[in-house]
Amino acid sequence: MKFRLGLIIGLAVGFLLGARAGRERYEQIVTAYKSVRSNEQVREATELAERSTRGTRTAAGRGMVSVAETVRAKSAR
């Protein structure tokens, strides 16, 4: 319950601060984000991270499917 209340309060505060910042600040944030994303070093690092974690993510996905099938089979009994 504490977590949920904290989450709701955090979202409300974030919304209020964001609403006060207004459109101009939003545009500044978007511009900064686009600037970072268009940086060649950032793109290369992102691609490297994607390639290096692909196998692990695939294996984790298969493991989750296996566990889900086992749970489904046991709950059907």
N, C-alpha and C positions, 0 to 999 in steps of 0.2 A: 504494500500500500504506500509506503514511504517513497519507493521508486516512482510509482505512477504519479504521485502528487508532485514530486520534484520534476518529473518530466513535463507535466502540465504547466507548472510555474515557469520552467525554463523556456518552453515554447511560447508562452504568453509574453514573457520579458523580451524574447527575441523578436517576436512580432511587433511589439510596441517600439523597440529600438529601431527596427527596420523601417517601420512606418514613419518614424520621426526623421530618419536619415533621408528618406525620399528618393525620388527618381534619379537625381543627380548622383548621389552616392552609389546607387545601383549601377548606373552607367560606368562609374569609375571602377567598380569591382569587376564588371564584365570586361571592360577594356584591359584591366590588369590580367585577368584570367586568359583572355585571348592572346595577350602578349607572351605569357609564359608558355601556353600551349604551342605557339608558333615557333618557339625557340628550338633550333635544331638539336641542341644537346638534350633538351627535355624529351623531344620526340625519340631520339636514339635510346635514351634511358628507359622510356616507356616500352619501346619495342623489345629491348633486352629483357626487361622484367617479364613481359608477356611470353617471350620464347622460353625463358628459364623456368617459368612456373607452369607451363602448359602440361607437362607430364604429371606433375603433382596434382594439379587441378582435375585432370582426367581420372587419375587413380582415386582421388577423393570422391568424385562423382560416382564412379562405379561402386565404391564401398558404401556410399549412402543408398544407392539403389538396392544393393544386396541386403543391407540392414532393413530397409523398408519392406522388401519382399519377405524376409524372415518374420518381421513383426506382423505383417498382414497374414501370413500363413498360420502363425501361432494364435492370432486373435480370432481366426475363422473356426478354430476347433471348438 
